[in-house]
């Protein structure tokens, strides 16, 4: 099987020849080229080159072609700061008052910077290696994360807690859902095999499960439903411990759920089994600061937990639980990729 057949068989709960392995590696990939994140996320050719180079070195099955964790917010007018040692961060929001949601306009991903550069990267990677690697073109941010960035974290969490203008909160989430959908759809048009939303700020580390169910979940579910009804593949990323929202996380319908090591993997497997494929959950700190032997052990344990008493490995993509840190050593990344071959074969 090639990487694409292997991944599609996994997503279908069929029997792949082995567990596919992904990397979420925009930071070490840029560092290996000696360029800053500001440059890669604002220059599609550089972003593509960093990903293709890393793929040639590590030979992973699934490429998570990151869009920059704040790119949709930036496309909607939010000020974003780029740092070389961490993911970009949204700073000055655009909605001083919730009422200002009326002024927001939907934008065209193909002509709006920096989306346009990220889509260019997807087109290049798809053209160069899209028949050899499975590409997840990130549609970040998801509706809730984007709303937080447009309104500002504290103001939006306060809007939700006070709940004085629920119709305006709903209007903002609806705008963000439509915006996220446009960009994610464009990623598929650009040649990605699947797209994704990143919604970690809607997880229990930031938002209470009650508010997740009231606000974030319906927006995520509605967005994902549009992809499912069109026969399209979408991944859903919430890192941190998601145990208290597992039923809803699974019920969003995303074919891939990305989780990290803070969530009990056996519980996630129990909730998602034969409904969604789990992607993750190897600790990014271990990958950055551990040894190849420790990475190997963590991968073996995750593979064993996901196999449980099933007749063969399926419904699981082995990879980091979140974005790899810039300083992650190549030897540890090689150990991760090798573990899928060593412990995840189906013969
Ligand atoms: Zn994450």
Boltz pocket constraint, residues with backbone or C-beta under 6 A from the ligand:
constraints:
  - pocket:
      binder: B
      contacts: [[A, 200], [A, 237], [A, 238], [A, 239], [A, 321], [A, 322], [A, 323]]
      max_distance: 6.0
